[in-house]
Amino acid sequence: MKKGFYQKSYFNNENGYTLIIVILTLVVITILGLGLMGTTANSLKISSHERDNQSAYYIAEAGLVQKRAEIKEKLSSEETVNEAIKKTSLYYNSLSKSEKESFNFADYAVSLILGPDSTTTYSSDNGDFEKQFNKETKATVKSKKINSLMYKIISEGRIGTIQSRTISQVIDISNTSDNPDNPTSLSNNTVYVAGHIQLNGSAQLKNITIASPSPSKDGHTINGNLDKVKWNTPFNYKLPEFPSNQFNNFPSNSINFNSEKITLDKDVTIQNFKSNSLTIDVGSSNRSIYITNLDLSGKTIKIIGSGKLTIYINNLAPLNKNAFINSEGNKDNLQIYVENQININGNSSLSIDGSIYAYNGINTSKKLYVAGDIIIGKGDLHINGNGKDNYISSVSANGIYAPNSKIHFNGGSKTEIKSNIIVNEVIFNGNSTIEGIGDETSNENNDNINNNKNIIFRLNPHSIIENN
């Protein structure tokens, strides 16, 4: 009996059961802890990788921006640009006549300014960047020419020895000189017409010659004044590009012009322009103003300072009152770009001591005075006046450049030019008068390209893209 009792007690003995449960629990907790530690370590590794990856992008971007700023500084240096233009002029003068016809003056000058393709390194060791978590940071930036007046910046940002990202940006360089960048020899007091000529007998041509590449008057409408037309006159002209990129990248720092004077210490976007009389001080630096909508009617803008001012206008309201811009100022220091058609209505007038690029043309029924050049992209130029109320004048070999457009000289309008007009089609109607007031010499000035001395180069950056 005792033996069975003890056997039963042995099988019912629960001593040590708690220890087993504790051990199993510790095993489970240990496994979970190890798994959690592994997950955390992996997350930290991924986070560190993403952090370094993003830092590498920012370093690449910083290197690209630095290189772009250096290029812009070179192109903005008046001394550097003038020296390059001087060397380009000397080289141009050494060319043959056929070589001159295909010579790209601006592209050659920019090549001298920027030099050959180059590679620049910015690093934390040189003090350009700070180290990231004790890792060396470095941007290797390449600048290379890919086309005429087009360059590409490629920047590789690197963290340590492993993580890197590469981005690139294409930059167009536009020439906003106060004279179109064509060294073609063009005679003053001449209207160069690439296409159709419509010349009525009542049109008055005073000291003016019409030049055409056509061999004869066949295909043209000419009534009288045949002695004023020169046939078989070839000429080469390339319209400067309109800086469309600038209109898509207005600076975000907008201001309101509520006072009568403003000093520009940076490029700005204008929202409002309330004062009828405004003085803009550009100081000694080149500045730009970006305007979405502008009504110039009844306004006077005075520009002071030795720097050059470029104004970009999306939409210029029709002019219903007289407006004066930079009156008696240096015409070489003002360039205006207008995207929409310029309309000068009624008895209003527009006076600009500078140059203007009207992309979609000009329609004036009163008085238009431009001391520099008028350049038209794709619209037409309509000059509709009565008597002596319309004229385009210049104080230095400047004129009208509209090789893609028509120019309509209508009614009793009068137009004065000092250099020449380049146009696709020209129409003289009614009692219109056009008078040449320039010297009977070539704009080439004894084969020297003096008109290119005021070239201004501007950067038009494309979007930044990442290279795989």
C-alpha positions in Angstrom: 0.0 0.0 0.0 2.8 2.4 0.8 4.5 1.7 -2.5 1.4 2.7 -4.5 0.9 5.7 -2.4 4.5 6.9 -3.1 4.1 6.3 -6.8 1.0 8.4 -6.9 2.7 11.2 -5.0 5.6 11.2 -7.5 3.4 11.7 -10.5 1.4 14.4 -8.8 4.4 16.3 -7.6 4.4 20.0 -9.1 7.6 21.2 -7.6 9.8 23.2 -10.3 6.9 23.9 -12.6 7.2 27.7 -12.0 10.9 27.5 -12.9 10.0 26.1 -16.3 7.4 28.8 -17.0 10.0 31.5 -16.0 12.6 30.0 -18.2 10.2 29.8 -21.2 9.1 33.4 -20.6 12.7 34.6 -20.5 13.3 32.7 -23.7 10.3 34.4 -25.4 11.3 37.8 -24.2 14.9 37.3 -25.3 13.8 36.3 -28.7 11.4 39.3 -29.0 14.1 41.6 -27.6 16.7 40.4 -30.1 14.1 40.8 -32.9 13.3 44.3 -31.8 17.0 45.1 -31.5 17.6 43.8 -35.1 14.6 45.8 -36.4 15.8 49.0 -34.6 19.4 48.5 -35.9 18.1 48.0 -39.4 15.9 51.1 -39.2 18.8 53.1 -37.9 20.9 51.8 -40.8 18.2 52.7 -43.3 17.6 56.1 -41.7 21.4 56.8 -41.8 21.5 55.8 -45.4 18.6 58.0 -46.3 20.1 60.9 -44.4 23.4 60.6 -46.1 21.7 60.1 -49.5 19.7 63.3 -49.0 22.7 65.1 -47.7 24.7 64.0 -50.8 21.9 65.6 -53.0 22.1 68.9 -51.1 25.9 68.9 -51.4 25.6 68.3 -55.1 23.0 71.1 -55.4 25.2 73.5 -53.4 28.1 72.7 -55.7 26.0 73.4 -58.8 24.6 76.6 -57.4 28.2 77.8 -56.5 29.5 77.0 -60.0 26.5 78.8 -61.6 27.1 81.8 -59.4 30.8 81.9 -60.5 29.7 81.7 -64.2 27.2 84.5 -63.6 29.9 86.6 -61.9 32.2 86.2 -64.8 29.5 87.2 -67.3 28.5 90.2 -65.2 32.0 91.6 -64.9 32.2 94.6 -67.1 36.0 94.5 -67.2 36.1 90.8 -68.2 33.3 91.1 -70.8 34.8 94.2 -72.4 38.2 92.5 -72.6 36.7 89.4 -74.2 34.8 91.6 -76.7 37.9 93.5 -77.6 39.8 90.2 -78.3 36.8 88.9 -80.3 36.7 92.1 -82.4 40.3 91.7 -83.2 39.8 88.1 -84.2 36.8 89.0 -86.2 38.6 91.7 -88.1 41.3 89.1 -89.1 38.7 86.9 -90.8 37.8 86.8 -94.5 34.5 88.1 -95.7 33.0 84.6 -96.1 34.2 83.7 -92.6 32.6 86.8 -91.1 29.2 85.9 -92.5 29.0 82.7 -90.3 30.9 84.1 -87.3 29.0 84.0 -84.0 30.4 87.0 -82.1 28.6 86.4 -78.8 29.4 82.7 -78.7 33.1 83.4 -79.3 33.2 86.1 -76.6 31.5 83.8 -74.0 34.0 81.1 -74.8 36.8 83.5 -73.9 35.1 84.6 -70.7 34.3 81.1 -69.4 37.3 79.3 -70.8 37.5 75.6 -71.6 35.6 72.8 -69.9 36.6 72.6 -66.3 36.2 70.6 -63.1 36.1 72.2 -59.7 36.0 70.4 -56.3 34.4 71.9 -53.2 35.0 70.0 -49.9 34.8 70.1 -46.2 38.6 69.7 -46.1 38.9 73.1 -48.0 36.3 74.7 -45.7 33.6 74.9 -48.4 31.2 72.6 -46.5 30.9 71.2 -42.9 31.5 67.6 -42.2 28.4 65.4 -41.7 28.7 63.1 -38.7 32.5 63.2 -39.0 32.3 62.2 -42.7 34.0 64.2 -45.4 31.6 66.1 -47.7 32.6 66.9 -51.3 31.1 68.2 -54.5 32.8 67.6 -57.8 31.4 70.0 -60.4 32.0 69.9 -64.1 31.2 72.7 -66.5 31.2 72.0 -70.2 29.9 73.6 -73.4 27.3 71.5 -75.2 26.2 74.0 -77.9 26.4 77.6 -79.0 25.8 79.8 -75.9 24.7 76.7 -74.0 26.6 75.1 -71.2 25.9 72.1 -68.8 26.8 71.9 -65.2 27.2 68.4 -63.7 27.6 68.2 -59.9 28.3 65.0 -57.9 27.8 65.3 -54.1 29.5 62.8 -51.9 29.3 61.8 -48.2 32.3 59.8 -47.1 33.5 57.3 -49.6 30.3 55.5 -50.4 27.2 57.7 -50.7 26.9 60.0 -53.7 24.2 61.6 -55.9 24.7 63.5 -59.2 22.5 66.3 -60.6 22.9 68.5 -63.7 21.5 71.7 -65.2 21.6 73.2 -68.7 22.2 77.0 -68.9 21.4 79.1 -71.9 23.3 82.3 -72.2 21.4 85.1 -73.8 22.9 88.2 -75.3 20.9 91.3 -74.2 23.2 93.9 -75.8 21.8 97.2 -76.9 22.8 96.2 -80.4 21.8 92.8 -82.0 24.7 90.5 -82.0 25.3 90.4 -85.7 28.6 91.7 -87.1 27.1 91.9 -90.6 28.0 95.1 -92.3 24.7 97.1 -92.7 24.6 100.6 -94.2 22.8 103.3 -92.4 19.5 104.9 -93.6 18.5 101.5 -95.2 15.4 99.4 -94.9 16.5 95.7 -95.4 13.5 93.6 -96.5 13.8 89.9 -96.7 10.4 89.3 -98.2 7.6 91.3 -99.9 7.8 95.1 -100.5 4.6 97.1 -100.9 5.6 100.7 -101.8 3.0 103.1 -102.9 3.8 106.2 -104.9 2.6 108.6 -102.2 5.1 107.2 -99.7 7.9 109.7 -99.0 11.4 108.2 -98.7 13.8 110.8 -97.5 17.5 109.8 -97.5 16.3 106.2 -97.4 17.2 103.2 -99.5 15.2 99.9 -99.6 17.4 96.9 -100.0 16.2 93.4 -101.1 17.8 90.1 -101.8 15.4 89.7 -104.8 16.9 90.1 -108.2 14.1 92.4 -109.4 10.7 94.0 -108.5 8.9 90.8 -109.7 6.6 89.6 -106.9 6.6 93.0 -105.2 4.1 95.8 -105.3 6.0 99.0 -106.1 4.4 102.1 -107.6 7.1 104.7 -108.2 10.2 105.3 -106.2 12.1 102.5 -108.0 15.2 104.6 -107.7 15.1 104.0 -104.0 15.3 100.2 -104.2 18.5 98.3 -104.4 18.2 94.7 -105.7 20.5 91.7 -105.2 21.5 92.9 -101.7 22.1 89.9 -99.5 22.4 90.4 -95.7 22.7 88.1 -92.8 20.8 88.7 -89.5 19.9 86.6 -86.6 17.3 87.8 -84.2 18.4 87.8 -80.5 16.5 85.3 -78.5 13.7 86.5 -76.3 14.5 85.5 -72.7 11.3 83.4 -72.1 12.9 81.5 -69.2 13.1 84.8 -67.2 9.4 85.2 -67.5 8.9 81.7 -66.0 11.2 82.3 -63.0 10.2 85.6 -61.4 11.9 86.1 -58.0 9.6 85.3 -55.1 10.7 88.4 -53.1 7.9 90.8 -54.3 7.7 94.4 -53.2 5.2 97.3 -53.6 6.4 100.6 -55.1 4.5 103.0 -52.8 7.3 105.6 -52.5 8.8 107.9 -55.1 12.2 106.5 -54.8 13.6 103.0 -54.4 17.2 101.7 -54.1 17.7 98.3 -55.6 20.2 96.0 -53.7 18.9 92.9 -55.4 16.6 91.7 -58.3 12.9 92.2 -57.3 9.4 91.4 -58.4 6.9 94.3 -58.4 3.3 93.8 -57.4 2.1 97.4 -57.3 3.3 100.6 -58.9 1.2 103.5 -57.6 3.4 106.5 -57.8 3.2 108.6 -61.0 6.8 109.7 -60.5 9.4 107.1 -59.5 13.2 107.2 -59.2 15.0 103.9 -59.3 18.6 103.8 -58.0 20.4 100.8 -59.3 23.8 101.8 -57.8 26.9 100.4 -59.5 25.5 96.9 -60.0 23.4 95.4 -62.7 19.8 94.8 -61.5 16.6 93.3 -62.9 12.9 94.2 -62.2 10.1 91.7 -62.9 6.6 92.9 -63.4 3.5 90.8 -64.1 1.1 93.7 -64.9 2.0 97.3 -65.5 0.1 100.4 -66.4 2.6 103.1 -67.5 -0.1 105.7 -68.4 0.9 109.1 -67.0 4.0 107.8 -65.3 7.6 109.0 -65.3 10.4 106.7 -64.3 13.9 108.1 -63.7 16.8 105.7 -63.5 20.0 106.7 -61.7 23.3 104.9 -60.9 26.0 103.5 -63.1 24.6 100.0 -63.2 22.4 98.5 -66.0 18.7 97.9 -65.4 16.7 95.2 -67.2 12.9 95.3 -66.9 10.8 92.2 -67.7 7.1 92.9 -68.2 4.5 90.2 -68.7 1.6 92.4 -69.5 1.9 96.1 -70.4 -1.5 97.8 -70.3 -2.6 100.0 -73.3 -1.0 103.4 -73.0 -3.7 106.2 -72.7 -1.5 109.0 -71.2 2.1 110.1 -71.9 4.8 108.0 -70.2 8.6 108.7 -69.9 11.2 106.1 -68.9 14.8 107.1 -68.2 14.4 110.5 -69.9 17.9 112.0 -70.7 19.5 109.0 -69.0 22.1 106.7 -70.5 20.3 104.6 -73.1 23.0 101.9 -72.8 21.9 101.2 -69.2 18.3 100.3 -69.9 16.8 97.2 -71.6 13.1 96.4 -71.5 11.4 93.1 -72.4 7.6 93.1 -73.0 5.8 89.8 -73.6 2.5 91.1 -74.9 1.7 93.6 -77.7 2.4 97.2 -76.9 -0.5 99.5 -77.7 -0.1 103.3 -77.6 -3.6 104.8 -78.0 -5.1 108.2 -78.8 -2.8 111.2 -78.2 -0.6 109.4 -75.7 3.1 108.9 -76.3 5.8 106.7 -75.0 9.4 107.9 -74.6 12.2 105.5 -73.6 15.9 106.3 -73.3 17.0 102.7 -73.7 16.2 99.7 -75.9 13.0 97.6 -75.9 12.2 94.1 -77.1 8.5 93.8 -77.8 7.9 90.1 -78.4 4.4 90.4 -79.8 4.8 93.7 -81.7 3.8 97.4 -81.3 0.8 99.3 -82.4 1.1 103.1 -82.1 -1.2 105.9 -83.2 0.7 108.8 -81.8 4.3 109.2 -80.7 6.9 106.6 -79.9 10.5 107.6 -79.1 13.2 104.9 -78.4 16.7 106.1 -78.1 18.1 102.6 -78.4 16.9 99.7 -80.5 13.4 98.4 -81.1 13.4 94.6 -81.5 10.3 92.6 -82.3 10.0 88.8 -82.0 7.0 87.7 -83.9 4.3 90.4 -83.9 4.1 93.3 -86.3 4.9 97.0 -86.0 2.0 99.3 -86.9 2.8 103.0 -87.1 -0.4 105.0 -87.7 -0.1 108.7 -87.4 -0.9 112.1 -88.7 1.9 114.3 -89.8 4.9 114.4 -87.6 3.6 112.7 -84.6 5.2 109.3 -85.0 9.0 108.9 -85.1 11.6 106.5 -83.9 14.9 108.2 -83.2 18.3 107.2 -82.0 21.4 109.0 -80.8 23.8 106.2 -81.8 23.5 103.8 -84.8 20.4 102.0 -83.6 17.2 101.1 -85.4 14.4 98.6 -85.8 15.0 94.8 -85.9 12.0 92.7 -86.9 13.2 90.0 -89.3 10.1 87.8 -88.6 7.6 90.6 -88.8 5.8 93.1 -91.0 6.1 96.9 -90.6 3.1 99.0 -91.6 3.8 102.7 -92.3 0.2 104.0 -92.5 -1.7 107.3 -92.8 0.4 110.4 -92.4 2.9 108.8 -90.1 6.5 109.9 -90.0 9.4 107.6 -89.0 13.0 108.7 -88.4 15.8 106.2 -88.1 19.5 106.8 -87.7 20.9 103.3 -88.6 18.7 100.8 -90.4 15.5 98.7 -90.3 15.5 94.9 -90.8 12.1 93.4 -91.5 10.5 90.5 -93.3 7.8 92.5 -95.1 7.3 96.2 -95.4 4.1 98.1 -96.3 4.1 101.9 -97.1 0.5 103.3 -97.3 -1.0 106.7 -97.6 1.2 109.7 -97.1 3.6 107.9 -94.8 7.2 109.3 -94.6 10.3 107.6 -93.5 13.5 109.6 -93.2 17.1 108.5 -92.6 19.0 110.8 -90.3 22.2 108.8 -89.9 25.5 109.2 -91.5 25.9 107.6 -94.9 28.4 105.0 -93.5 28.4 101.4 -92.6 27.5 100.4 -89.1 30.6 98.2 -89.1 32.7 101.4 -88.7 35.7 100.4 -90.8 35.4 96.8 -89.9 35.4 97.3 -86.1 32.5 96.0 -84.1 32.2 98.9 -81.8 28.4 98.3 -81.4 29.1 95.1 -79.5 31.0 96.9 -76.7 27.8 97.1 -74.7 26.9 93.4 -74.8 25.2 92.1 -71.6 25.1 88.4 -71.0 22.4 86.8 -68.9 22.0 83.2 -67.6 18.7 81.4 -68.4 18.9 78.2 -66.3 16.8 75.2 -67.1 15.4 72.8 -64.5 17.8 70.8 -62.3 17.6 67.1 -63.1 19.1 64.1 -61.3 21.3 61.8 -63.3 20.9 58.1 -62.8 
